Every structure is written in C-alpha cells, then in structure tokens.
Amino acid sequence: MRTVARLTTGLLQLVPMLAMVVTIGRGAWADETAPANQLLAIQEVSPPADHQIPTIDPLTLYDGEIVFDVFRKRSRVGEHRIVFARDGERLSVNAYFRLSVKVLFINAYTFDYQSTEIWDGQNLIGLSANVDDGGKLASITAKRDGELFRIDGPRGPVLSSSWVFPTNHWHRGQVETPTILNTLTGQLANITVVRKGIDRIDTANGPVDAEHFEYTGDLRDTDVWYDRDGRWVKMSFKAKDGSKIEYRCRRCGSAPAGEAGSDR
C-alpha cells in the first residue's frame, strides 16, 4: 500500500500539466454578459498580437489529428489524442487523455480528461473541460462574454480582459505569450518561456529537428518542442517524485524526416 501511495502522490504532479491538453462542449458560445460579472474584478491581460497567432490550418498541419504515447520510467502509461474539425469559420479542437498506472496488475491510479475548444477564425471563443482524477470530478467552462472572457472552474470564476491561449500546446503561438489559461484549474497562469535551441527529436515519421522551449513561472519543469512548420512534436515534464513524464509522437503531422529544422 505504501508503494501505491507513493506512486499516486508522484503522479498527482501530472494534473497541472494535463491542463495543457485540450471534449465535452455542449451548447452555444453566446456573447452575453452575466450580471454577476459586475462583482468580479477584471484581470487585465494583453491579447495575443497578430504575429503570435499565425494563420494556420491544423487539419492540414496535423492531418486532422495528433496522437502521443505517454511514458513514465520507460513504461507506456497513457495516450493523448487531439482531433480537429471545421464548420465554416469555426474550428473545434477535441482532446482526449487517458492515464492508467498499475501496481501488481492492479490500477493504482487513473486520470481521464476530455475538453473542447471552439475557435472563430484566430480567436478562442469557448472552451469546456471535464476531468476525472481518480474519482474526483471537476469541470471548467470559458467563453467570450461581451468584450470580456469569463472562466468558471473549481476555484471560482475569473473575468479577463481578453481571451488567452489555453494550455493545450497544439498552437505554436502559445509560447510567445506571458499569460495562458490553465484548463484544469480555470485560472490564468503567468509564464516565461525560454528558447533552448534546436534538438533532434524521434517521431513515428523518423527524426526531425525541432525548437526546444522551456516553461518557467506557474508552469515550471515543462518542456515542449515544435518543428520548423510549427507542429507540436514532443513534450516532457517532471513529476513530483522526480520521475520524467514524456510525450512521444505517434502521429503529429507529415513533415518529412530531417526537414523540420529551424535556422533560429
């Protein structure tokens, strides 16, 4: 039982990072201002600049889907899948995450996450997420609310002056902004992202050169990699017990091997 407890404690560190993932969107993302907003202090955030949100088509960039195998201590413990769909100018981004760790063939810890983002052009207009953390349930909703952006989560409502990138990582623009939406806590996270240079990354399509970014601030001990065309190809972070959690690309677009480098 002590072994199970230690594993569970260590894996709980996964929770903040699984917030980077982004399916349960229901209903319309309406522009309506709730009277309760008058009681909330508005958190001022800078909207992403035009150069930070390059026009990309994820259905083309990722061939419609991203799939990562998730490893801990060399063992595969889960899968992270993101599916893109378009309806006119609106884009839905549906994420599915399942984590299961076994001890002596018994499930010692499970984590299930589903979320949906709704984009109108290059602007996030709505998000919903449901999580089952070992039986503990939580949900988050976020939507454009008049000229503001309202977020409701387990820690209470937040009202921001603009939409921000959610912590899902499929969009390369996320590493260029100082504030992001933690899609598990429903809180705004302040970050600083450090460029670490170009690394050679193994993917299912073969090795590619990808730019390495390290997160510090509210999402520390997290590293992500993007290829030359902006595809998300790898992620790693440290669990509380010191073990390394690694996302290995099974399907993340069709960049030719050896041609995904960056000159920066």
RARAPE-V404993 format. One record per residue. PSI is psi in whole degrees, 0 to 359 (none if undefined). D_FIRST is the distance of its C-alpha to the first C-alpha in whole Angstrom. Layout:
BEGIN
psi & d_first
PSI & D_FIRST
PSI & D_FIRST
END
This chain:
BEGIN
psi & d_first
325 & 0
323 & 4
316 & 5
318 & 5
317 & 6
319 & 9
315 & 10
317 & 10
315 & 12
320 & 14
341 & 15
339 & 17
341 & 19
330 & 21
311 & 22
327 & 25
333 & 26
345 & 26
339 & 28
349 & 31
143 & 30
none & 33
62 & 34
27 & 35
126 & 38
142 & 40
184 & 43
151 & 46
84 & 46
151 & 48
91 & 50
138 & 50
118 & 50
140 & 48
330 & 49
339 & 46
333 & 47
341 & 49
354 & 47
137 & 45
137 & 45
125 & 46
118 & 44
123 & 47
151 & 45
125 & 48
147 & 48
135 & 47
161 & 51
321 & 52
345 & 52
347 & 48
67 & 48
145 & 50
112 & 51
154 & 49
99 & 48
336 & 44
327 & 45
315 & 48
318 & 45
10 & 42
31 & 44
351 & 43
145 & 39
136 & 36
126 & 33
141 & 30
138 & 28
129 & 25
147 & 23
123 & 20
47 & 20
0 & 23
137 & 21
123 & 22
356 & 20
183 & 22
142 & 26
119 & 28
135 & 32
130 & 35
132 & 38
141 & 41
146 & 44
140 & 47
94 & 50
233 & 53
351 & 52
139 & 49
131 & 45
138 & 42
107 & 39
123 & 36
144 & 33
127 & 30
134 & 26
125 & 23
135 & 20
124 & 17
130 & 14
144 & 12
120 & 10
44 & 11
12 & 14
136 & 12
111 & 12
334 & 10
135 & 12
150 & 16
126 & 19
135 & 23
136 & 26
139 & 29
161 & 33
131 & 36
145 & 39
122 & 43
138 & 45
104 & 49
237 & 50
20 & 49
131 & 47
125 & 44
349 & 45
153 & 42
143 & 38
148 & 35
142 & 32
141 & 29
141 & 25
100 & 22
86 & 19
33 & 16
348 & 18
117 & 20
145 & 24
158 & 26
156 & 30
141 & 33
148 & 36
142 & 39
157 & 43
134 & 46
87 & 48
235 & 51
0 & 52
184 & 48
118 & 44
135 & 42
131 & 38
123 & 36
186 & 32
341 & 30
10 & 31
174 & 34
151 & 38
138 & 39
119 & 43
158 & 44
350 & 47
162 & 47
155 & 44
165 & 42
135 & 40
159 & 37
76 & 34
339 & 34
353 & 36
336 & 38
119 & 41
334 & 42
342 & 43
326 & 40
355 & 40
359 & 44
149 & 43
348 & 42
131 & 40
163 & 38
118 & 36
112 & 32
5 & 32
316 & 28
338 & 29
15 & 33
157 & 34
133 & 36
131 & 35
127 & 37
158 & 37
129 & 39
128 & 39
129 & 40
129 & 42
6 & 40
192 & 43
131 & 43
154 & 40
121 & 40
133 & 38
131 & 37
173 & 37
337 & 37
5 & 41
174 & 41
144 & 41
155 & 42
132 & 43
146 & 41
135 & 42
128 & 39
135 & 38
128 & 35
137 & 34
172 & 34
223 & 34
341 & 32
67 & 30
170 & 30
36 & 28
135 & 30
137 & 32
156 & 34
138 & 37
142 & 40
182 & 43
326 & 46
3 & 47
11 & 44
137 & 41
120 & 38
350 & 37
155 & 33
148 & 31
154 & 28
165 & 26
130 & 23
166 & 20
329 & 19
4 & 17
353 & 20
155 & 19
129 & 23
129 & 23
132 & 26
123 & 28
126 & 30
120 & 33
322 & 34
112 & 37
46 & 38
181 & 42
38 & 45
131 & 46
141 & 47
134 & 45
358 & 47
16 & 49
24 & 46
175 & 47
144 & 48
358 & 51
none & 50
END
